[in-house]
């Protein structure tokens, strides 16, 4: 299998590259400002907002599968337009496309979201992820759109946010519920989906919902940190318009995948 990982220098993209190489795949990983830095991966610099550059690279690599992980929370052109460019280029060479999406495209509600629930974004990043999905589905109806949640693991920015809050340098919200997933579990799931015919939106997240504040307490216990100094609030009290209770129902993924999606308590056990 020859794979092109767009965003190979990122947290998830790098893990997909590592596991792809370990599985015997030929892997090309792209980066913009950083470096891929994964042994065995051919690194290429790419600006996903440049449509012709994306087409040229994909045509040169001729991958069997393209894994699209590139995004920026504050840049529509990268998150939405870039996804469209990657999808178009992948379709041109007949490559299987695995597009990484996010629970950020939902507004939050008291019941879990199913795979095919329509996006209801409440902030620009969520709107960009929703637009990216729309573009991908129009260009390539056979692509799989992996909707995931907070990604944990060594070097995770979610863990660092918790450590910052425990030190009083950041705030964790008690009303923001998510279903965190391990970066290795998610990468393994991506590789499985790359070698499948699953199409459309698919929730791939951990089975255990937790608030950001609850995640902070688990991080404190895991690392032996006194949680007394942890700063918490509600999004309402902070005057923020953010997704709140966004639990993803990943039961369909569980039936489709060999990879076990572990819960946050297990991931952060003492």
C-alpha positions as CSV (number, residue, x, y, z in Angstrom):
1,X,0.0,0.0,0.0
2,X,1.3,3.4,-0.9
3,X,-0.1,6.2,1.3
4,X,0.1,10.0,1.2
5,X,-0.5,11.5,4.7
6,X,-1.4,15.2,4.3
7,X,-0.5,16.8,7.5
8,X,2.1,14.2,8.4
9,X,3.9,16.6,10.7
10,X,0.9,16.9,12.9
11,X,0.1,14.9,16.1
12,X,-2.3,12.4,14.5
13,X,-0.7,12.6,11.0
14,X,2.7,11.7,12.5
15,X,1.2,8.7,14.3
16,X,-0.5,7.5,11.1
17,X,2.9,7.7,9.3
18,X,4.6,5.7,12.0
19,X,2.1,3.0,12.1
20,X,1.8,2.9,8.3
21,X,5.6,2.3,8.0
22,X,5.4,-0.4,10.8
23,X,2.7,-2.1,8.7
24,X,5.0,-2.3,5.7
25,X,3.3,0.6,3.8
26,X,5.2,3.0,1.6
27,X,4.4,6.4,3.2
28,X,4.9,10.0,2.0
29,X,4.0,12.6,4.6
30,X,3.5,16.3,4.0
31,X,4.4,19.3,6.2
32,X,4.1,23.0,5.9
33,X,6.1,24.8,8.6
34,X,7.4,21.9,10.6
35,X,8.9,18.5,9.8
36,X,7.5,15.0,9.5
37,X,10.5,13.4,11.3
38,X,9.3,9.8,11.1
39,X,11.9,7.3,10.1
40,X,11.0,5.6,6.8
41,X,8.7,8.4,5.7
42,X,9.4,10.5,2.6
43,X,8.7,14.0,3.6
44,X,7.4,16.6,1.2
45,X,6.5,20.3,1.9
46,X,3.0,21.2,0.8
47,X,0.6,24.2,1.1
48,X,-2.9,22.7,0.9
49,X,-4.3,26.1,0.0
50,X,-2.4,25.9,-3.3
51,X,-4.7,23.7,-5.4
52,X,-2.2,23.2,-8.2
53,X,0.6,22.2,-5.8
54,X,-1.7,19.6,-4.2
55,X,-2.6,18.2,-7.6
56,X,1.0,18.0,-8.7
57,X,2.1,16.3,-5.6
58,X,-0.7,13.7,-5.6
59,X,-0.1,13.1,-9.3
60,X,3.6,12.5,-8.6
61,X,3.2,10.2,-5.6
62,X,0.3,8.2,-7.2
63,X,-0.9,6.9,-3.8
64,X,-3.4,4.1,-3.3
65,X,-4.8,6.1,-0.3
66,X,-4.7,9.7,0.9
67,X,-5.2,10.4,4.6
68,X,-6.2,14.1,5.0
69,X,-5.4,15.4,8.5
70,X,-4.4,19.0,7.8
71,X,-6.3,21.8,9.6
72,X,-5.9,25.1,11.4
73,X,-8.5,26.2,13.9
74,X,-8.3,29.8,12.8
75,X,-7.8,29.4,9.1
76,X,-10.8,28.6,6.8
77,X,-8.6,28.3,3.7
78,X,-6.5,25.5,5.3
79,X,-9.4,23.6,7.0
80,X,-12.1,23.9,4.3
81,X,-10.5,24.9,1.0
82,X,-7.5,22.7,1.7
83,X,-9.7,19.7,2.3
84,X,-11.5,20.3,-1.0
85,X,-8.2,20.5,-2.9
86,X,-7.0,17.3,-1.4
87,X,-10.2,15.5,-2.2
88,X,-10.2,16.7,-5.8
89,X,-6.6,15.6,-6.3
90,X,-7.2,12.2,-4.7
91,X,-10.2,11.7,-7.0
92,X,-8.2,12.5,-10.0
93,X,-5.8,9.6,-9.4
94,X,-8.4,7.3,-8.1
95,X,-7.0,7.1,-4.6
96,X,-9.0,6.0,-1.6
97,X,-9.6,9.1,0.7
98,X,-9.8,9.1,4.5
99,X,-10.7,12.6,5.6
100,X,-10.3,13.5,9.3
101,X,-13.2,15.5,10.6
102,X,-14.2,16.6,14.1
103,X,-16.9,16.8,16.8
104,X,-16.4,20.6,16.6
105,X,-19.0,20.7,13.8
106,X,-21.8,19.9,16.3
107,X,-23.4,22.5,18.6
108,X,-24.0,20.1,21.5
109,X,-27.2,18.5,22.8
110,X,-28.3,16.1,25.7
111,X,-28.2,13.0,23.5
112,X,-25.2,11.5,21.7
113,X,-24.6,12.3,18.0
114,X,-24.9,9.4,15.5
115,X,-22.7,9.1,12.4
116,X,-25.0,10.8,10.0
117,X,-26.3,13.6,12.2
118,X,-26.2,16.9,10.2
119,X,-23.6,19.4,11.3
120,X,-24.8,22.3,13.4
121,X,-21.6,24.5,13.9
122,X,-21.7,27.4,16.3
123,X,-18.2,28.8,15.7
124,X,-15.9,29.4,12.7
125,X,-13.8,26.3,13.1
126,X,-16.8,24.1,13.3
127,X,-18.2,25.8,10.2
128,X,-15.0,25.2,8.4
129,X,-15.0,21.5,9.3
130,X,-18.6,21.2,8.2
131,X,-17.7,22.9,4.9
132,X,-14.8,20.5,4.4
133,X,-17.1,17.5,4.8
134,X,-19.5,18.9,2.3
135,X,-16.8,19.5,-0.3
136,X,-15.3,16.0,0.3
137,X,-18.7,14.3,-0.1
138,X,-19.5,16.2,-3.3
139,X,-16.1,15.4,-4.9
140,X,-15.8,11.8,-3.6
141,X,-18.9,10.1,-2.3
142,X,-16.8,7.0,-1.6
143,X,-14.5,8.8,0.9
144,X,-14.8,8.0,4.6
145,X,-15.2,11.1,6.9
146,X,-13.8,10.2,10.3
147,X,-15.5,12.3,13.0
148,X,-13.4,12.2,16.1
149,X,-13.0,14.0,19.4
150,X,-10.2,15.1,21.7
151,X,-7.0,13.2,20.8
152,X,-4.9,12.0,23.8
153,X,-1.4,10.5,24.0
154,X,2.2,11.6,24.5
155,X,2.6,15.2,23.4
156,X,-1.2,15.8,23.1
157,X,-2.2,19.4,23.4
158,X,-5.3,18.3,25.3
159,X,-3.1,16.9,28.1
160,X,-1.0,20.0,28.1
161,X,-4.1,22.2,28.4
162,X,-5.1,20.1,31.5
163,X,-1.6,20.6,33.0
164,X,-1.8,24.3,32.3
165,X,-5.2,24.5,34.1
166,X,-3.8,22.5,37.0
167,X,-1.1,25.2,37.3
168,X,-3.7,28.0,37.1
169,X,-2.6,29.1,33.6
170,X,-5.7,28.0,31.7
171,X,-9.4,27.2,32.3
172,X,-11.3,23.9,31.9
173,X,-15.0,24.0,31.4
174,X,-17.3,21.7,33.4
175,X,-20.1,21.7,30.8
176,X,-18.0,20.7,27.7
177,X,-18.4,16.9,27.3
178,X,-16.3,15.0,24.8
179,X,-15.3,11.4,24.1
180,X,-11.5,11.4,24.1
181,X,-9.6,8.9,22.0
182,X,-6.0,7.6,22.1
183,X,-3.9,8.8,19.1
184,X,-2.6,5.3,18.6
185,X,-6.1,3.8,18.6
186,X,-7.3,6.5,16.1
187,X,-4.3,6.0,13.8
188,X,-4.9,2.2,13.7
189,X,-8.5,2.8,12.9
190,X,-7.5,5.2,10.1
191,X,-5.2,2.5,8.6
192,X,-8.1,0.0,8.8
193,X,-10.5,2.4,7.1
194,X,-7.9,3.1,4.4
195,X,-8.0,-0.5,3.4
196,X,-11.8,-0.7,3.4
197,X,-14.8,0.5,1.4
198,X,-16.6,2.3,4.3
199,X,-18.0,5.6,3.0
200,X,-19.5,8.7,4.5
201,X,-19.4,10.0,8.1
202,X,-18.2,7.6,10.8
203,X,-17.8,8.5,14.4
204,X,-14.4,7.2,15.7
205,X,-14.0,8.3,19.3
206,X,-13.6,6.8,22.8
207,X,-16.6,5.1,24.5
208,X,-16.4,7.2,27.6
209,X,-17.7,10.8,27.8
210,X,-15.9,13.2,30.1
211,X,-16.0,16.9,30.7
212,X,-12.8,18.9,30.1
213,X,-12.7,19.5,33.9
214,X,-13.1,15.8,34.5
215,X,-10.3,15.1,32.1
216,X,-8.2,17.5,34.1
217,X,-8.8,15.5,37.3
218,X,-7.8,12.3,35.5
219,X,-4.6,13.9,34.3
220,X,-3.9,15.1,37.8
221,X,-4.3,11.6,39.2
222,X,-2.2,10.1,36.4
223,X,0.7,12.5,37.1
224,X,0.4,12.8,40.8
225,X,-0.6,16.5,40.7
226,X,-2.7,18.2,43.4
227,X,-5.9,19.2,41.6
228,X,-6.7,22.0,44.2
229,X,-5.3,24.6,41.9
230,X,-7.2,23.6,38.8
231,X,-9.1,26.5,37.3
232,X,-12.6,25.6,36.1
233,X,-15.7,27.4,34.8
234,X,-18.8,27.0,32.7
235,X,-19.0,28.3,29.1
236,X,-22.1,30.2,30.1
237,X,-20.4,32.0,33.0
238,X,-17.4,32.8,30.7
239,X,-19.8,34.2,28.1
240,X,-18.5,31.9,25.4
241,X,-20.4,30.5,22.4
242,X,-18.9,27.0,22.2
243,X,-20.1,23.4,21.6
244,X,-21.0,21.9,25.0
245,X,-22.3,18.3,25.4
246,X,-20.9,16.7,22.2
247,X,-20.8,13.0,22.8
248,X,-20.2,10.8,19.7
249,X,-21.9,7.5,19.4
250,X,-19.1,5.3,17.9
251,X,-21.0,2.0,18.1
252,X,-21.0,1.5,14.3
253,X,-17.2,1.9,14.2
254,X,-16.9,-0.6,17.0
255,X,-18.7,-3.2,14.8
256,X,-16.6,-2.3,11.7
257,X,-13.1,-2.1,13.2
258,X,-10.7,-4.6,14.7
259,X,-9.1,-1.8,16.7
260,X,-10.4,-1.4,20.2
261,X,-11.2,2.2,21.0
262,X,-10.3,2.6,24.7
263,X,-12.0,4.8,27.2
264,X,-10.3,7.8,28.9
265,X,-10.2,6.2,32.3
266,X,-8.2,3.3,30.9
267,X,-6.0,5.6,29.0
268,X,-5.1,7.7,32.0
269,X,-5.0,4.9,34.6
270,X,-2.5,5.2,37.4
